[in-house]
């Protein structure tokens, strides 16, 4: 699998009081380590937080761990896509207390994730109620780094997986494993920190079901470039999504005003298994499929994870291209807007159209228009790109008059500049 290297130096995320505009392209990193069965067959992955420029996670307690977890989820489902990271295998994700108590949202659907309760989370009545709620919603639960603590046994009884740290358990490994079995015979036992063949053999003989550690696979850090959303748009969207009288059209306009947020919505619909079998044909359809509640959860995670910034020049170009395509493709405005949007994002990220569209799960009609430049939306895109490059003969060949494209593009550019101004200037 090929992972693209960053094309620019990352810029700091915008804070609410920042006066400078940060760069819109930045690298995102996620660590991944395999989990294996008795025959050393890969069956799942654990996802790990990775700071840019560091090989491992170096985290404080509390808010910084919440921040790291939010980055892992946002990057996995919004930047890479689950299929690219894990195919159809399960994903184990470490979660802090707030995700189990309901204070922080879990926006990913339960089909492919296992939620790990970290060892430093106190198992009290609130956490136990959260575990019951999440299990009722279909999520699988794993108890991380269990070493026989009596206080964690009620959580073990609710788990689908119990993970035991071999190094921490030491000579008590067999006792801890038996204790887990006694309190939850149905749970699969995962032993961590398998460093060599001898330890693998010992744990298999003790009755462990799954195995993880350097002796099987060292963690791999995956990296990609990401176009990051505007913090101000995200904040406005949260306010709109939590309001009771905000029309859906306003929600759509807010999402459409930010190319990075739009791209994440398209990718998230695919990653969250919410897309139709035929694929998504427009940004509007993706928003409807995702729903207000889940969209709000994703936006909150993006804000919490600090993945928000804006680049005025790039933002203006993408929005103008998308809007111009929509104006030219009469009767196919939604499709054309999405095609123009994806084309602009690909330009900013330095990617080929086909490479970007492969990660979004969009319908064949979008792929045909974007990659092959066919159909009304495809011809509109071809004409708009030719206008940007000052190629009048290509505009005519695409079936549009130069004056028609010029008028559409100038109107689109004017609207884009107004939108960008509203993004930069808080209301």
Secondary structure as the mmCIF struct_conf table of DSSP 4:
data_model
#
loop_
_struct_conf.conf_type_id
_struct_conf.id
_struct_conf.beg_label_comp_id
_struct_conf.beg_label_asym_id
_struct_conf.beg_label_seq_id
_struct_conf.end_label_comp_id
_struct_conf.end_label_asym_id
_struct_conf.end_label_seq_id
HELX_LH_PP_P HELX_LH_PP_P1 UNK A 4 UNK A 6
BEND BEND1 UNK A 7 UNK A 8
HELX_LH_PP_P HELX_LH_PP_P2 UNK A 12 UNK A 15
TURN_TY1_P TURN_TY1_P1 UNK A 16 UNK A 17
BEND BEND2 UNK A 20 UNK A 20
HELX_LH_PP_P HELX_LH_PP_P3 UNK A 21 UNK A 23
BEND BEND3 UNK A 24 UNK A 24
STRN STRN1 UNK A 25 UNK A 36
TURN_TY1_P TURN_TY1_P2 UNK A 38 UNK A 39
STRN STRN2 UNK A 42 UNK A 49
TURN_TY1_P TURN_TY1_P3 UNK A 52 UNK A 53
BEND BEND4 UNK A 55 UNK A 56
BEND BEND5 UNK A 61 UNK A 61
TURN_TY1_P TURN_TY1_P4 UNK A 62 UNK A 62
HELX_RH_AL_P HELX_RH_AL_P1 UNK A 63 UNK A 74
HELX_RH_PI_P HELX_RH_PI_P1 UNK A 75 UNK A 80
HELX_RH_AL_P HELX_RH_AL_P2 UNK A 82 UNK A 86
TURN_TY1_P TURN_TY1_P5 UNK A 87 UNK A 88
BEND BEND6 UNK A 89 UNK A 89
STRN STRN3 UNK A 90 UNK A 95
HELX_RH_AL_P HELX_RH_AL_P3 UNK A 97 UNK A 101
TURN_TY1_P TURN_TY1_P6 UNK A 102 UNK A 102
BEND BEND7 UNK A 103 UNK A 104
BEND BEND8 UNK A 108 UNK A 108
HELX_RH_3T_P HELX_RH_3T_P1 UNK A 110 UNK A 112
STRN STRN4 UNK A 113 UNK A 117
TURN_TY1_P TURN_TY1_P7 UNK A 119 UNK A 120
BEND BEND9 UNK A 121 UNK A 121
HELX_RH_AL_P HELX_RH_AL_P4 UNK A 125 UNK A 136
TURN_TY1_P TURN_TY1_P8 UNK A 137 UNK A 138
STRN STRN5 UNK A 140 UNK A 143
BEND BEND10 UNK A 145 UNK A 145
HELX_RH_3T_P HELX_RH_3T_P2 UNK A 150 UNK A 152
HELX_RH_AL_P HELX_RH_AL_P5 UNK A 153 UNK A 156
TURN_TY1_P TURN_TY1_P9 UNK A 157 UNK A 158
BEND BEND11 UNK A 160 UNK A 160
STRN STRN6 UNK A 161 UNK A 165
HELX_RH_AL_P HELX_RH_AL_P6 UNK A 166 UNK A 169
HELX_RH_3T_P HELX_RH_3T_P3 UNK A 170 UNK A 172
HELX_RH_AL_P HELX_RH_AL_P7 UNK A 173 UNK A 183
TURN_TY1_P TURN_TY1_P10 UNK A 185 UNK A 186
BEND BEND12 UNK A 187 UNK A 187
STRN STRN7 UNK A 188 UNK A 192
BEND BEND13 UNK A 196 UNK A 196
HELX_RH_AL_P HELX_RH_AL_P8 UNK A 197 UNK A 206
TURN_TY1_P TURN_TY1_P11 UNK A 207 UNK A 207
STRN STRN8 UNK A 210 UNK A 211
BEND BEND14 UNK A 213 UNK A 213
TURN_TY1_P TURN_TY1_P12 UNK A 214 UNK A 216
STRN STRN9 UNK A 220 UNK A 227
HELX_LH_PP_P HELX_LH_PP_P4 UNK A 228 UNK A 228
STRN STRN10 UNK A 229 UNK A 229
HELX_LH_PP_P HELX_LH_PP_P5 UNK A 230 UNK A 230
HELX_RH_AL_P HELX_RH_AL_P9 UNK A 231 UNK A 241
TURN_TY1_P TURN_TY1_P13 UNK A 242 UNK A 242
BEND BEND15 UNK A 244 UNK A 245
HELX_RH_AL_P HELX_RH_AL_P10 UNK A 248 UNK A 256
TURN_TY1_P TURN_TY1_P14 UNK A 257 UNK A 257
HELX_RH_AL_P HELX_RH_AL_P11 UNK A 259 UNK A 271
TURN_TY1_P TURN_TY1_P15 UNK A 272 UNK A 273
BEND BEND16 UNK A 275 UNK A 275
TURN_TY1_P TURN_TY1_P16 UNK A 277 UNK A 278
STRN STRN11 UNK A 280 UNK A 280
HELX_RH_AL_P HELX_RH_AL_P12 UNK A 283 UNK A 290
HELX_RH_AL_P HELX_RH_AL_P13 UNK A 292 UNK A 304
TURN_TY1_P TURN_TY1_P17 UNK A 305 UNK A 306
STRN STRN12 UNK A 308 UNK A 308
HELX_RH_AL_P HELX_RH_AL_P14 UNK A 312 UNK A 328
BEND BEND17 UNK A 329 UNK A 329
TURN_TY1_P TURN_TY1_P18 UNK A 330 UNK A 331
HELX_RH_AL_P HELX_RH_AL_P15 UNK A 333 UNK A 349
TURN_TY1_P TURN_TY1_P19 UNK A 350 UNK A 350
HELX_RH_AL_P HELX_RH_AL_P16 UNK A 353 UNK A 357
TURN_TY1_P TURN_TY1_P20 UNK A 358 UNK A 361
STRN STRN13 UNK A 362 UNK A 362
HELX_RH_AL_P HELX_RH_AL_P17 UNK A 364 UNK A 372
HELX_RH_AL_P HELX_RH_AL_P18 UNK A 375 UNK A 388
TURN_TY1_P TURN_TY1_P21 UNK A 389 UNK A 390
HELX_RH_AL_P HELX_RH_AL_P19 UNK A 392 UNK A 397
TURN_TY1_P TURN_TY1_P22 UNK A 398 UNK A 399
HELX_RH_AL_P HELX_RH_AL_P20 UNK A 402 UNK A 424
BEND BEND18 UNK A 425 UNK A 425
#
